[in-house]
Amino acid sequence: MSKLCIFNDCALCQNERTSFENGLTCNLTKKKPNVINTCSKIKLDEKYIENLKQYIINNESFEKKNNELVKLGRIKLLKYIVILILGILAGLYFGTVLKNLTHIKLFGYLGIFFGALITQIVINSYLIKINKSKHLV
C-alpha cells in the first residue's frame, strides 16, 4: 500500500499480531517491527480510519471548548481586576478624607492599603462561597 516512516507501523496495520510471549509482531514476516525499515505492505483497516476520524472530531470540539473557557476566564479575571481597582480607589478616597480631617498624611497611604486588602478579602470569600456551592450535591 503506502510507506509510512513511523516506528510503530505494525500497531496501525491490519497485519499486526500481539502476544504475551513475543509482544508486537508482523503476521506476514513473523518478526518484530524494524526501526530502520518501513513496511511497503502496510494495510490500514477501517477501525484505524474510524478511530482517527473520531480523534480529529473530538480534538476539534476540545479546542473549541478550551477557547470558550479561556475567553470566560479572561472576562472573570477582568471583572476581578476592575473590582480590585474600585476597592483601591474607594480606600484612596476614604484615606484622603481621613487625611484632610486629621491632617495626618499616613492615613492617605493606609486608606489605599486597607482598600486593597478589604477588596481582596471580599473577592476571596466570594470565590470560596461560589466553589463550595458548586461542590454541594
C-alpha positions as CSV (number, residue, x, y, z in Angstrom):
1,M,0.0,0.0,0.0
2,S,2.0,3.1,1.2
3,K,5.2,3.6,3.1
4,L,5.0,5.2,6.5
5,C,8.0,6.4,8.3
6,I,6.6,5.6,11.8
7,F,8.3,3.2,14.1
8,N,5.1,1.7,15.2
9,D,3.7,1.0,11.7
10,C,2.7,-2.6,12.8
11,A,0.5,-1.3,15.6
12,L,-1.5,0.6,12.9
13,C,-1.6,-2.2,10.4
14,Q,-4.2,-4.9,10.0
15,N,-1.5,-7.5,9.7
16,E,-0.2,-6.9,13.3
17,R,-0.2,-9.7,15.9
18,T,0.3,-9.3,19.6
19,S,1.1,-12.0,22.1
20,F,2.4,-12.2,25.7
21,E,5.5,-14.2,24.6
22,N,6.7,-12.1,21.6
23,G,4.9,-8.8,22.0
24,L,4.0,-7.0,18.8
25,T,5.0,-8.9,15.6
26,C,4.0,-8.8,12.0
27,N,1.6,-11.5,10.8
28,L,3.3,-11.6,7.4
29,T,7.0,-11.8,8.4
30,K,6.5,-13.2,11.9
31,K,9.2,-10.6,13.1
32,K,9.3,-7.7,15.4
33,P,9.0,-4.2,13.9
34,N,12.2,-2.9,12.5
35,V,13.1,0.7,13.4
36,I,15.1,1.3,10.2
37,N,12.9,-0.1,7.6
38,T,9.3,0.8,6.8
39,C,6.7,-1.7,5.6
40,S,5.5,-1.4,2.0
41,K,2.7,-3.9,2.7
42,I,1.1,-1.9,5.5
43,K,-2.7,-2.2,5.4
44,L,-4.7,0.2,7.5
45,D,-8.1,-1.2,8.5
46,E,-11.4,0.6,8.8
47,K,-11.2,0.5,12.6
48,Y,-8.0,2.6,12.5
49,I,-9.5,5.1,10.0
50,E,-12.7,5.4,12.1
51,N,-10.6,5.9,15.3
52,L,-8.6,8.6,13.5
53,K,-11.8,10.4,12.4
54,Q,-13.1,10.3,16.0
55,Y,-9.9,11.6,17.3
56,I,-10.0,14.6,14.9
57,I,-13.6,15.3,15.7
58,N,-13.0,15.1,19.5
59,N,-9.8,17.2,19.2
60,E,-11.7,20.0,17.3
61,S,-14.5,20.1,19.9
62,F,-12.0,20.1,22.7
63,E,-10.2,23.0,21.1
64,K,-13.5,24.9,20.7
65,K,-14.5,24.2,24.4
66,N,-11.0,25.2,25.6
67,N,-11.2,28.5,23.7
68,E,-14.6,29.2,25.2
69,L,-13.3,28.5,28.7
70,V,-10.2,30.7,28.2
71,K,-12.4,33.6,27.0
72,L,-14.7,33.1,30.0
73,G,-11.7,33.1,32.3
74,R,-10.4,36.3,30.8
75,I,-13.7,38.0,31.4
76,K,-13.9,36.9,35.0
77,L,-10.3,38.0,35.6
78,L,-11.0,41.4,34.1
79,K,-14.1,41.7,36.4
80,Y,-12.0,40.9,39.5
81,I,-9.3,43.4,38.4
82,V,-11.9,46.1,38.0
83,I,-13.4,45.3,41.4
84,L,-9.9,45.5,43.0
85,I,-9.1,48.8,41.3
86,L,-12.5,50.2,42.6
87,G,-11.7,49.0,46.1
88,I,-8.3,50.7,46.0
89,L,-9.9,53.9,44.7
90,A,-12.5,53.7,47.5
91,G,-9.7,53.3,50.0
92,L,-7.9,56.2,48.5
93,Y,-11.0,58.3,48.8
94,F,-11.6,57.4,52.4
95,G,-7.9,57.8,53.2
96,T,-7.9,61.3,51.6
97,V,-11.0,62.2,53.7
98,L,-9.3,61.0,56.9
99,K,-6.0,62.7,55.9
100,N,-7.9,66.0,55.4
101,L,-9.8,65.7,58.6
102,T,-6.8,64.7,60.8
103,H,-4.0,66.4,58.8
104,I,-2.0,63.2,59.1
105,K,-0.5,62.2,55.7
106,L,-0.2,58.5,56.8
107,F,-4.0,58.0,56.6
108,G,-3.9,58.6,52.9
109,Y,-1.5,55.7,52.3
110,L,-3.2,53.5,54.9
111,G,-6.5,54.1,53.0
112,I,-5.1,52.7,49.8
113,F,-3.6,49.7,51.6
114,F,-6.8,48.8,53.5
115,G,-9.0,49.4,50.5
116,A,-6.9,46.9,48.5
117,L,-6.8,44.4,51.5
118,I,-10.5,44.6,52.2
119,T,-11.3,44.2,48.5
120,Q,-9.1,41.2,48.2
121,I,-10.7,39.6,51.3
122,V,-14.2,40.2,49.8
123,I,-13.3,38.7,46.4
124,N,-11.6,35.7,48.0
125,S,-14.6,35.0,50.3
126,Y,-16.9,35.4,47.3
127,L,-14.9,32.9,45.3
128,I,-14.7,30.4,48.2
129,K,-18.5,30.7,48.6
130,I,-19.1,30.0,44.9
131,N,-16.8,27.0,44.8
132,K,-18.4,25.5,47.9
133,S,-21.9,25.9,46.5
134,K,-20.7,24.2,43.2
135,H,-19.4,21.2,45.0
136,L,-22.5,20.6,47.1
137,V,-24.8,17.8,45.9
